């Protein structure tokens, strides 16, 4: 039995994995969903590493969206992590920021982001489905927009540390219809990290629209890492 730690992205929470977790349970794995504070990369990494450190291993770390940047740093130096899985996720190089990747591959997410009086970032609810979840029913996308968790700008602006994917085997699922993190960006990151790649015709919300495919990729990484 493998312990799988799943990490959500910005404007979301651990429930993003609600369709994937039962499938991993059915495959015989234990699953731990991190609830990120989304206040800074450092705090998000620390929360994730706390979960990883209390598990004996082997551990598969899976990150969606911004969660990919988190696992890239949280797995560094963790001897019990056997595999990394990126689901339509950021996979930064050392010194690289999320903003750098979005500048190289501009997407609709930039125009959809709003900043409130406290400086927190939100996705315009009226554009959430278009940018994040175009392949989900409108009613479900509206719920996601309503429960979205705000993010600190530092989550995009902090340089990444030495990437764990340099030494840990990695898998990457490309969402081919992603409007938030463009497929070209995902393919570029997956190639430079030497990941095993799967492509799925899905939006950024691939966790919810194609949970079986997501679970299959994670389960494959778990099997290979045992």
C-alpha positions as CSV (number, residue, x, y, z in Angstrom):
1,X,0.0,0.0,0.0
2,X,1.3,3.4,-1.0
3,X,0.6,6.7,0.7
4,X,-0.4,9.3,-1.8
5,X,-0.3,13.0,-0.8
6,X,-2.4,15.2,-3.1
7,X,-1.9,19.0,-3.2
8,X,-4.5,21.4,-4.7
9,X,-3.9,24.6,-6.6
10,X,-4.9,28.3,-6.3
11,X,-8.6,29.3,-6.0
12,X,-9.4,25.9,-4.8
13,X,-9.0,23.6,-1.8
14,X,-8.4,19.9,-0.9
15,X,-12.0,19.0,-2.1
16,X,-10.7,19.5,-5.7
17,X,-9.5,15.9,-5.4
18,X,-12.9,14.6,-4.2
19,X,-13.6,12.6,-7.4
20,X,-10.0,11.2,-7.6
21,X,-9.6,10.1,-3.9
22,X,-12.3,7.3,-4.0
23,X,-10.7,5.8,-7.1
24,X,-7.3,5.7,-5.4
25,X,-8.9,4.2,-2.2
26,X,-10.5,1.5,-4.4
27,X,-7.0,0.7,-5.8
28,X,-5.7,0.1,-2.3
29,X,-3.9,3.3,-1.6
30,X,-4.0,5.7,1.4
31,X,-4.7,9.3,0.4
32,X,-3.8,12.5,2.3
33,X,-5.1,15.8,1.0
34,X,-3.2,18.8,2.1
35,X,-5.2,22.0,2.8
36,X,-2.9,24.8,1.7
37,X,-3.1,28.2,3.3
38,X,-2.2,29.9,0.0
39,X,-0.5,32.7,1.9
40,X,3.0,32.1,0.5
41,X,5.0,29.4,-1.3
42,X,7.1,28.9,1.9
43,X,4.1,28.2,4.1
44,X,2.4,26.0,1.5
45,X,5.6,24.0,1.2
46,X,5.9,23.7,4.9
47,X,2.4,22.4,5.3
48,X,2.9,19.8,2.6
49,X,6.3,18.7,4.0
50,X,4.7,18.2,7.5
51,X,2.3,15.7,5.9
52,X,5.1,13.9,4.0
53,X,7.4,13.7,7.0
54,X,4.9,11.8,9.2
55,X,4.5,9.0,6.6
56,X,6.9,6.1,6.5
57,X,6.9,5.8,2.7
58,X,6.9,5.1,-0.1
59,X,5.0,8.4,-0.7
60,X,3.7,9.7,-4.1
61,X,3.3,13.4,-4.2
62,X,0.7,14.6,-6.6
63,X,0.1,18.3,-7.4
64,X,-2.5,20.1,-9.5
65,X,-1.9,23.5,-10.9
66,X,0.0,25.6,-8.4
67,X,0.3,22.5,-6.3
68,X,3.0,21.4,-8.8
69,X,5.2,24.2,-7.6
70,X,4.6,23.2,-4.0
71,X,5.5,19.5,-4.5
72,X,8.6,20.5,-6.5
73,X,9.9,22.1,-3.3
74,X,8.3,20.0,-0.6
75,X,9.8,16.8,-2.0
76,X,13.4,18.2,-2.0
77,X,15.5,16.0,0.3
78,X,12.5,13.8,1.4
79,X,13.9,10.3,1.3
80,X,10.4,8.7,1.5
81,X,9.1,10.3,-1.7
82,X,9.3,7.8,-4.5
83,X,7.4,9.6,-7.3
84,X,6.1,13.0,-8.3
85,X,2.9,13.5,-10.3
86,X,2.0,16.8,-12.0
87,X,-1.6,17.3,-13.0
88,X,-1.9,20.3,-15.4
89,X,0.7,21.7,-13.0
90,X,3.5,24.2,-12.6
91,X,6.9,22.4,-12.5
92,X,9.4,25.3,-12.0
93,X,13.1,25.2,-12.4
94,X,15.3,26.7,-9.7
95,X,14.9,30.4,-9.5
96,X,11.8,30.4,-11.7
97,X,8.5,31.9,-10.6
98,X,4.9,31.1,-11.6
99,X,4.8,34.5,-13.1
100,X,7.8,33.7,-15.3
101,X,6.0,30.7,-16.8
102,X,2.8,32.6,-17.4
103,X,4.8,35.4,-19.0
104,X,6.4,32.9,-21.4
105,X,3.0,31.3,-22.1
106,X,0.3,34.0,-21.6
107,X,-3.2,32.6,-20.9
108,X,-6.7,33.9,-20.1
109,X,-6.1,33.5,-16.4
110,X,-4.3,36.8,-16.2
111,X,-7.3,38.8,-17.4
112,X,-9.6,36.8,-15.1
113,X,-7.7,37.6,-11.9
114,X,-9.1,40.2,-9.5
115,X,-7.3,41.7,-6.5
116,X,-9.3,42.8,-3.4
117,X,-8.6,45.5,-0.9
118,X,-6.5,43.1,1.2
119,X,-4.3,42.3,-1.8
120,X,-5.7,38.8,-2.2
121,X,-6.2,37.4,-5.7
122,X,-9.5,35.9,-6.9
123,X,-10.8,34.6,-10.2
124,X,-13.7,36.6,-11.5
125,X,-16.7,34.3,-10.8
126,X,-18.3,35.2,-14.1
127,X,-15.1,33.9,-15.9
128,X,-14.3,31.0,-13.7
129,X,-15.9,28.4,-15.9
130,X,-14.5,29.8,-19.1
131,X,-10.9,29.8,-17.7
132,X,-10.9,26.9,-15.3
133,X,-13.7,24.5,-15.9
134,X,-15.2,24.7,-19.4
135,X,-15.9,21.0,-19.6
136,X,-17.9,20.9,-16.4
137,X,-21.7,21.7,-16.2
138,X,-22.3,25.4,-15.6
139,X,-24.0,24.8,-12.3
140,X,-21.0,22.9,-10.9
141,X,-18.5,25.4,-12.2
142,X,-20.6,28.1,-10.5
143,X,-20.2,26.3,-7.2
144,X,-16.5,26.1,-7.6
145,X,-16.4,29.8,-8.3
146,X,-18.4,30.5,-5.1
147,X,-16.2,28.4,-2.9
148,X,-12.8,29.4,-4.4
149,X,-10.1,30.2,-1.8
150,X,-8.1,33.5,-2.4
151,X,-4.4,33.4,-2.9
152,X,-1.6,35.7,-2.0
153,X,0.4,37.3,-4.9
154,X,3.5,35.8,-3.4
155,X,2.4,32.4,-4.6
156,X,3.1,33.5,-8.2
157,X,6.1,35.8,-7.4
158,X,8.4,33.6,-5.3
159,X,11.4,32.0,-7.0
160,X,11.4,28.2,-6.7
161,X,14.2,26.3,-5.0
162,X,16.1,23.4,-6.3
163,X,13.5,21.1,-8.0
164,X,12.9,17.7,-6.6
165,X,12.1,16.4,-10.1
166,X,15.8,16.5,-10.9
167,X,16.3,13.3,-8.7
168,X,12.8,11.8,-8.3
169,X,10.9,10.1,-11.1
170,X,8.1,12.2,-12.4
171,X,4.8,11.8,-14.3
172,X,2.9,14.6,-16.0
173,X,-0.8,14.7,-17.2
174,X,-1.3,17.4,-19.8
175,X,-4.8,18.9,-20.0
176,X,-5.1,19.5,-23.8
177,X,-7.9,22.1,-23.5
178,X,-6.6,24.1,-20.6
179,X,-7.2,27.8,-20.8
180,X,-5.5,28.7,-17.5
181,X,-2.1,26.9,-17.9
182,X,-1.7,26.4,-21.6
183,X,-1.0,22.9,-22.9
184,X,2.1,24.3,-24.6
185,X,3.4,25.3,-21.2
186,X,2.6,22.0,-19.7
187,X,4.3,20.1,-22.5
188,X,7.4,22.4,-22.2
189,X,7.7,21.7,-18.5
190,X,7.1,18.0,-18.8
191,X,9.8,17.7,-21.5
192,X,12.5,19.5,-19.6
193,X,11.9,17.4,-16.5
194,X,11.9,14.2,-18.4
195,X,8.5,13.1,-17.1
196,X,6.4,10.3,-18.3
197,X,3.6,12.1,-20.1
198,X,-0.1,11.4,-20.6
199,X,-2.4,13.8,-22.5
200,X,-6.1,14.2,-21.9
201,X,-8.7,16.3,-23.7
202,X,-9.8,18.3,-20.6
203,X,-9.9,21.8,-19.1
204,X,-7.8,22.9,-16.1
205,X,-10.4,21.2,-13.9
206,X,-9.3,17.8,-15.2
207,X,-9.4,16.5,-11.6
208,X,-13.2,16.8,-11.7
209,X,-13.9,16.2,-15.4
210,X,-11.6,13.3,-16.0
211,X,-10.9,11.8,-12.5
212,X,-10.4,8.2,-13.8
213,X,-7.5,9.4,-16.1
214,X,-6.0,11.3,-13.2
215,X,-6.2,8.4,-10.9
216,X,-4.7,6.1,-13.5
217,X,-1.6,8.3,-13.8
218,X,-1.2,8.5,-10.0
219,X,-1.7,4.8,-9.6
220,X,0.9,4.1,-12.3
221,X,3.4,6.3,-10.5
222,X,2.6,4.5,-7.2
223,X,3.2,1.1,-8.8
224,X,6.5,2.2,-10.4
225,X,7.7,3.7,-7.1
226,X,7.1,0.7,-4.9
